[in-house]
């Protein structure tokens, strides 16, 4: 009975184009959903529509050709890889690494539903229902099973596109899937040449499922490896940003120390200048002027660390023709550790300067900073203008610039630093204006704090 049903199912899928197209649509919808989270290439709408039509049409044509699994599956995978390479901003190895798990899930669904273990259950329907109805039920079950495996593979491979894939990793990842196709083609040929007992058929089915299970385990292992690699990379980037802020603070301290030393040595400089010619005198004056520029930018905020950080940003904004408007009272900011203050202020200013320096209109090149105390809370407010869309991923803000490697880490570092003091971080983006608001309760006072 089971072999009669399998033959009837195969005949119906091959005989009726409507059933074939329905199956193709189900697979293509799941495939588009699977790759929907990948970074997109910039195509105009007409080009996107043409690419979808061409590849979907090619997929239908491939289904209608009724190829054996040994020919159909590699060709279908090539279609998926080609479509993904055109639509997603990924290299070919990363595309292959991302698409192979989808093919694995699709074949797992086929093996269970169309001509595998679930056929035992579906065959029972053919005893009480017309054959066409029972096969339609198998199509629906296949689509549901394919949707489930696609969802599972999508979660398991969520970061695969970020992995740097070498040739050995790619071969090792593709090999189990290729082995499965070879075995499945062998089983297909063997069943056409000789009659099988139920036990023999079941053994061959379990062999194919075992190969698929190995491939799925490898996919899970690769997913864990990618997650660990990304976690290490993110931690390293956060550490580098924190070190950058600290180095800026140290450099500013050294600059101020240099100015102080020059001040004490001023009388010696004046004596030396009396013996210089015009060229030497001009060069010496210019060198001293550059050294004291940092001192000229100094503003008294009530906190020495904040004075240095602000002076450095004033100089940077002057070089980039950005108007910086600070309203700062830092007298009660001393409870924040120097490194944490460098991280908070430095990353907030880095983001604001990055967004502002590329603006076209001069009147929008302005950054305002307000720091003070309100209702027993330390309030830090940064405001700037920006152009282009802003993207977010979960709780992480992604920059709208092309530098994708460092997306959102500055804001995440601010959150981590503020969280040490039970503070909150929130941002608002309204068209072309961006505001970052930080609230930190002052120790020794009673204040309600929200969630950062």
C-alpha positions as CSV (number, residue, x, y, z in Angstrom):
1,X,0.0,0.0,0.0
2,X,2.7,2.5,0.9
3,X,4.6,2.0,-2.3
4,X,1.4,2.4,-4.3
5,X,0.8,5.6,-2.5
6,X,4.3,6.9,-3.1
7,X,4.0,6.1,-6.8
8,X,0.6,7.8,-7.0
9,X,2.1,10.9,-5.2
10,X,5.0,11.1,-7.5
11,X,2.8,10.7,-10.6
12,X,0.4,13.4,-9.4
13,X,3.3,15.9,-8.7
14,X,4.6,15.2,-12.2
15,X,1.4,15.0,-14.1
16,X,-0.6,18.0,-12.8
17,X,1.2,21.4,-13.4
18,X,-1.1,23.1,-10.9
19,X,0.2,20.9,-8.1
20,X,3.8,21.5,-9.2
21,X,3.3,25.3,-9.3
22,X,1.7,25.1,-5.9
23,X,4.7,23.2,-4.5
24,X,7.1,25.7,-6.2
25,X,5.2,28.7,-4.7
26,X,5.4,27.2,-1.2
27,X,9.2,26.6,-1.5
28,X,9.8,30.1,-3.0
29,X,7.8,31.9,-0.3
30,X,9.7,30.1,2.4
31,X,13.0,30.9,0.7
32,X,12.2,34.6,0.4
33,X,11.2,34.6,4.1
34,X,14.4,32.8,5.0
35,X,16.7,35.4,3.3
36,X,14.6,38.5,4.2
37,X,16.9,39.5,7.1
38,X,20.0,39.6,5.0
39,X,21.6,43.0,4.1
40,X,20.1,44.2,0.7
41,X,21.9,45.4,-2.4
42,X,20.7,48.8,-3.8
43,X,18.5,48.0,-6.8
44,X,15.7,50.1,-8.2
45,X,12.2,48.8,-8.0
46,X,12.1,47.7,-11.7
47,X,15.3,45.7,-11.4
48,X,14.1,44.0,-8.2
49,X,10.8,43.0,-9.9
50,X,12.6,41.6,-12.9
51,X,15.1,39.6,-10.8
52,X,12.2,38.1,-8.8
53,X,10.2,37.2,-12.0
54,X,13.2,35.7,-13.8
55,X,14.3,33.5,-10.9
56,X,10.8,32.5,-9.9
57,X,10.0,31.6,-13.5
58,X,13.2,29.6,-13.7
59,X,12.2,27.7,-10.5
60,X,8.8,26.8,-11.9
61,X,10.4,25.6,-15.1
62,X,12.9,23.5,-13.1
63,X,10.0,21.9,-11.2
64,X,8.1,21.1,-14.4
65,X,11.1,19.4,-15.9
66,X,10.6,16.5,-13.5
67,X,14.3,15.9,-12.9
68,X,15.6,13.3,-10.5
69,X,16.8,14.5,-7.1
70,X,20.4,14.2,-8.3
71,X,19.9,16.9,-10.9
72,X,17.0,18.9,-9.5
73,X,18.4,19.7,-6.1
74,X,21.9,21.1,-7.3
75,X,20.1,23.2,-10.0
76,X,17.6,24.5,-7.5
77,X,20.4,25.4,-5.0
78,X,22.2,27.2,-7.8
79,X,19.1,29.2,-8.5
80,X,18.8,30.2,-4.8
81,X,22.5,31.0,-4.5
82,X,22.4,33.2,-7.7
83,X,19.2,35.0,-6.5
84,X,20.7,35.6,-3.1
85,X,24.0,36.9,-4.5
86,X,22.1,39.4,-6.7
87,X,19.8,40.6,-3.9
88,X,21.9,40.4,-0.8
89,X,25.1,42.3,-0.1
90,X,27.2,39.2,0.6
91,X,30.2,37.4,-1.0
92,X,29.6,34.1,-2.8
93,X,31.1,31.9,0.1
94,X,28.9,33.6,2.6
95,X,25.9,33.2,0.3
96,X,26.6,29.5,0.0
97,X,27.1,29.1,3.7
98,X,23.8,30.9,4.3
99,X,21.7,29.1,1.7
100,X,22.8,25.5,2.2
101,X,20.8,25.2,5.5
102,X,17.6,26.2,3.7
103,X,18.2,23.4,1.2
104,X,18.8,21.1,4.1
105,X,15.5,22.0,5.7
106,X,13.7,21.7,2.4
107,X,15.0,18.2,1.7
108,X,14.3,17.2,5.3
109,X,10.6,18.2,4.7
110,X,10.5,16.4,1.4
111,X,12.0,13.2,2.8
112,X,9.5,13.1,5.7
113,X,6.4,14.2,3.9
114,X,6.4,13.3,0.2
115,X,8.1,10.0,0.1
116,X,9.3,9.2,3.6
117,X,8.2,8.3,7.1
118,X,5.0,10.5,7.1
119,X,3.9,8.6,4.0
120,X,2.8,5.8,6.3
121,X,0.2,8.2,7.8
122,X,-0.8,10.0,4.7
123,X,-1.4,6.6,2.9
124,X,-4.2,6.0,5.3
125,X,-6.1,9.1,3.9
126,X,-6.0,7.6,0.4
127,X,-8.0,4.7,1.7
128,X,-11.0,6.9,2.6
129,X,-10.5,10.0,0.4
130,X,-10.1,10.4,-3.3
131,X,-6.4,10.2,-4.4
132,X,-6.2,13.9,-5.5
133,X,-7.5,15.1,-2.1
134,X,-5.1,13.0,-0.2
135,X,-2.2,14.3,-2.2
136,X,-3.4,17.9,-1.7
137,X,-3.3,17.1,2.0
138,X,0.3,16.0,1.6
139,X,1.1,19.3,-0.1
140,X,-0.4,21.2,2.8
141,X,1.5,19.1,5.3
142,X,4.7,19.5,3.3
143,X,4.2,23.3,3.3
144,X,3.6,23.4,7.1
145,X,6.6,21.2,7.7
146,X,8.8,23.3,5.3
147,X,7.6,26.5,7.2
148,X,8.6,25.0,10.5
149,X,12.1,23.8,9.3
150,X,12.6,27.2,7.6
151,X,11.8,29.0,10.9
152,X,14.2,26.7,12.8
153,X,17.0,27.1,10.2
154,X,16.5,30.9,10.1
155,X,17.0,31.1,13.9
156,X,20.0,28.7,13.8
157,X,21.7,30.6,11.0
158,X,20.8,34.2,12.1
159,X,24.4,35.4,12.1
160,X,25.9,33.2,9.3
161,X,26.2,36.1,6.9
162,X,28.7,37.7,9.3
163,X,31.1,34.8,9.4
164,X,34.4,34.9,7.5
165,X,34.3,31.6,5.6
166,X,37.4,29.9,4.3
167,X,37.5,27.1,1.7
168,X,37.9,24.3,4.2
169,X,34.9,25.4,6.2
170,X,32.8,25.8,3.1
171,X,33.7,22.3,1.8
172,X,33.1,20.7,5.3
173,X,29.7,22.4,5.5
174,X,28.5,21.5,2.0
175,X,29.9,17.9,2.0
176,X,27.1,16.3,4.2
177,X,24.4,17.9,2.0
178,X,26.2,16.6,-1.2
179,X,26.5,13.1,0.4
180,X,22.8,13.1,1.1
181,X,21.9,14.0,-2.5
182,X,24.1,11.2,-3.8
183,X,22.6,8.6,-1.4
184,X,19.1,9.8,-2.2
185,X,19.7,9.5,-5.9
186,X,21.1,6.0,-5.3
187,X,18.0,5.0,-3.4
188,X,15.8,6.4,-6.2
189,X,17.7,4.4,-8.8
190,X,17.7,1.2,-6.7
191,X,13.9,1.4,-6.1
192,X,13.4,1.6,-9.9
193,X,15.5,-1.4,-10.6
194,X,14.2,-3.8,-7.9
195,X,11.3,-4.3,-5.5
196,X,12.0,-3.5,-1.9
197,X,10.5,-5.0,1.2
198,X,9.1,-2.6,3.8
199,X,12.1,-3.3,6.1
200,X,14.6,-2.5,3.3
201,X,12.8,0.7,2.4
202,X,12.6,1.8,6.0
203,X,16.3,1.1,6.5
204,X,17.2,3.3,3.4
205,X,14.9,6.1,4.7
206,X,16.5,6.0,8.1
207,X,20.0,6.2,6.4
208,X,19.0,9.3,4.6
209,X,17.5,10.8,7.8
210,X,20.8,10.0,9.6
211,X,22.8,11.9,7.0
212,X,20.4,14.9,7.2
213,X,20.7,14.8,11.0
214,X,24.5,14.9,10.7
215,X,24.2,17.9,8.4
216,X,21.7,19.6,10.9
217,X,24.1,19.0,13.8
218,X,26.9,20.6,11.8
219,X,24.6,23.6,11.1
220,X,24.0,24.0,14.8
221,X,27.7,23.7,15.6
222,X,28.5,26.3,13.0
223,X,25.8,28.6,14.4
224,X,27.3,28.3,17.9
225,X,30.7,29.0,16.4
226,X,29.4,32.1,14.7
227,X,27.7,33.4,17.8
228,X,30.9,32.9,19.8
229,X,32.9,34.7,17.2
230,X,30.5,37.6,17.0
231,X,30.4,37.9,20.8
232,X,34.2,38.0,21.0
233,X,34.3,40.6,18.2
234,X,31.7,42.8,19.8
235,X,33.5,42.6,23.2
236,X,36.8,43.6,21.4
237,X,35.1,46.6,19.7
238,X,33.6,47.8,22.9
239,X,37.0,47.6,24.6
240,X,38.6,49.5,21.7
241,X,36.0,52.2,22.0
242,X,36.6,52.5,25.7
243,X,40.3,52.6,25.3
244,X,39.9,55.3,22.6
245,X,38.0,57.5,25.0
246,X,40.6,57.0,27.7
247,X,43.5,57.7,25.3
248,X,41.8,60.9,24.2
249,X,41.6,62.0,27.9
250,X,45.2,61.1,28.5
251,X,46.3,63.0,25.3
252,X,44.4,66.0,26.5
253,X,46.0,65.8,29.9
254,X,49.4,65.6,28.3
255,X,48.6,68.6,26.1
256,X,47.6,70.7,29.2
257,X,50.8,69.6,30.9
258,X,52.8,70.8,27.9
259,X,51.1,74.2,28.1
260,X,51.9,74.5,31.8
261,X,55.6,73.6,31.2
262,X,55.8,76.1,28.4
263,X,54.3,78.8,30.6
264,X,57.0,78.2,33.2
265,X,59.7,78.2,30.5
266,X,58.3,81.4,28.9
267,X,61.1,83.7,30.1
268,X,63.7,81.3,28.6
269,X,61.8,81.3,25.3
270,X,61.8,85.1,25.3
271,X,65.6,85.2,25.8
272,X,66.1,82.6,23.0
273,X,63.9,84.5,20.6
274,X,66.0,87.6,20.9
275,X,68.8,85.8,19.1
276,X,66.6,84.2,16.3
277,X,66.3,85.4,12.8
278,X,62.9,86.2,11.2
279,X,62.3,82.7,9.9
280,X,63.2,80.9,13.1
281,X,61.2,83.4,15.1
282,X,58.1,82.8,13.0
283,X,58.5,79.0,13.3
284,X,58.9,79.2,17.1
285,X,55.8,81.4,17.5
286,X,53.7,79.0,15.3
287,X,54.9,76.0,17.3
288,X,54.0,77.7,20.6
289,X,50.6,78.8,19.3
290,X,49.7,75.2,18.3
291,X,50.7,74.0,21.8
292,X,48.5,76.5,23.6
293,X,45.5,76.1,21.4
294,X,44.3,73.3,23.7
295,X,44.5,75.7,26.6
296,X,42.5,78.3,24.7
297,X,39.6,75.8,24.3
298,X,39.4,75.1,28.0
299,X,36.2,75.9,29.7
300,X,35.5,75.6,33.4
301,X,32.7,73.2,34.0
302,X,33.4,72.4,37.6
303,X,34.9,69.1,36.9
304,X,38.5,68.7,35.7
305,X,37.9,65.6,33.7
306,X,35.0,67.1,31.9
307,X,37.0,70.3,31.2
308,X,39.6,68.2,29.3
309,X,37.0,66.2,27.4
310,X,35.1,69.3,26.4
311,X,38.2,71.1,25.3
312,X,39.2,68.3,23.0
313,X,35.8,68.2,21.4
314,X,35.7,72.0,21.0
315,X,39.0,71.8,19.0
316,X,37.6,68.9,16.9
317,X,34.4,70.8,16.1
318,X,36.4,73.9,15.2
319,X,38.4,71.9,12.7
320,X,35.3,70.4,11.1
321,X,33.3,73.7,11.1
322,X,30.8,72.5,13.6
323,X,29.2,74.9,16.1
324,X,29.3,73.4,19.6
325,X,27.0,75.0,22.2
326,X,27.8,73.7,25.7
327,X,25.7,74.5,28.8
328,X,27.5,72.5,31.4
329,X,27.5,72.4,35.2
330,X,29.7,69.5,36.2
331,X,30.1,70.3,39.9
332,X,28.2,67.2,40.9
333,X,29.5,64.8,38.3
334,X,32.5,63.7,40.4
335,X,30.9,60.5,41.6
336,X,31.3,59.1,38.0
337,X,34.7,57.4,37.5
338,X,37.0,59.0,35.0
339,X,36.9,56.0,32.6
340,X,33.1,55.8,32.6
341,X,32.9,59.6,32.1
342,X,35.2,59.3,29.1
343,X,33.1,56.5,27.7
344,X,29.8,58.4,28.2
345,X,30.9,61.8,27.0
346,X,33.3,60.5,24.3
347,X,30.9,58.1,22.6
348,X,28.0,60.6,22.7
349,X,30.2,63.3,21.1
350,X,31.6,60.8,18.5
351,X,28.1,59.9,17.4
352,X,27.0,63.5,17.2
353,X,30.1,64.7,15.3
354,X,29.9,61.7,12.9
355,X,26.3,62.6,12.1
356,X,26.9,66.4,11.8
357,X,30.1,66.7,9.9
358,X,28.6,65.3,6.6
359,X,25.5,67.7,6.6
360,X,25.1,69.9,3.6
361,X,23.6,72.9,5.2
362,X,25.9,75.0,7.5
363,X,23.1,76.1,9.8
364,X,22.5,72.4,10.7
365,X,26.1,71.8,11.7
366,X,25.4,72.4,15.4
367,X,25.7,70.2,18.5
368,X,24.3,71.3,21.8
369,X,25.2,69.8,25.2
370,X,23.4,70.3,28.4
371,X,24.7,68.8,31.6
372,X,23.3,69.6,35.0
373,X,21.2,68.5,38.0
374,X,17.4,68.3,38.1
375,X,15.3,66.7,40.8
376,X,18.3,64.9,42.3
377,X,19.2,63.5,38.9
378,X,22.3,64.2,36.8
379,X,21.0,65.0,33.4
380,X,23.1,64.8,30.2
381,X,21.5,65.9,27.0
382,X,23.1,65.8,23.6
383,X,21.3,67.2,20.5
384,X,22.4,67.3,16.8
385,X,21.0,67.1,13.3
386,X,21.4,64.3,10.9
387,X,20.5,63.2,7.3
388,X,19.2,59.9,6.1
389,X,17.4,57.0,7.7
390,X,18.3,55.6,11.1
391,X,18.0,51.8,11.7
392,X,17.8,49.9,14.9
393,X,18.2,46.2,15.8
394,X,16.5,45.3,19.1
395,X,17.9,47.8,21.6
396,X,20.9,48.7,19.4
397,X,20.9,51.8,17.2
398,X,22.6,51.3,13.8
399,X,24.4,54.2,12.2
400,X,23.1,55.3,8.8
401,X,26.6,55.5,7.4
402,X,28.4,52.8,5.3
403,X,30.7,51.7,8.2
404,X,28.6,48.7,9.2
405,X,31.3,47.0,11.3
406,X,30.9,49.4,14.3
407,X,27.1,49.8,14.2
408,X,25.6,50.8,17.5
409,X,28.6,49.9,19.8
410,X,29.0,53.5,21.0
411,X,25.5,53.7,22.3
412,X,25.8,50.2,23.8
413,X,29.0,51.2,25.6
414,X,27.2,54.3,27.0
415,X,24.4,52.1,28.3
416,X,26.8,49.7,30.0
417,X,28.6,52.6,31.7
418,X,25.4,54.3,32.8
419,X,24.0,51.0,34.1
420,X,26.7,50.9,36.7
421,X,25.1,54.0,38.4
422,X,21.5,52.7,38.0
423,X,20.9,55.3,35.3
424,X,18.8,55.3,32.1
425,X,19.7,56.0,28.4
426,X,17.1,57.0,25.8
427,X,17.2,58.6,22.4
428,X,14.8,60.4,20.2
429,X,15.0,60.7,16.4
430,X,12.5,63.0,14.8
431,X,13.0,63.6,11.1
432,X,16.3,65.4,11.0
433,X,16.9,65.9,14.8
434,X,18.5,63.4,17.2
435,X,18.6,63.7,21.0
436,X,20.4,61.5,23.5
437,X,19.1,61.8,27.1
438,X,21.0,60.3,30.0
439,X,19.6,60.3,33.6
440,X,21.8,59.2,36.5
441,X,20.6,59.4,40.1
442,X,23.1,61.2,42.3
443,X,24.3,59.0,45.2
444,X,23.0,59.8,48.6
445,X,19.6,61.0,47.2
446,X,16.3,59.2,46.7
447,X,15.3,59.0,43.1
448,X,13.3,56.6,40.9
449,X,15.2,55.3,37.9
450,X,13.7,53.5,34.9
451,X,15.1,50.8,32.7
452,X,18.0,51.6,30.4
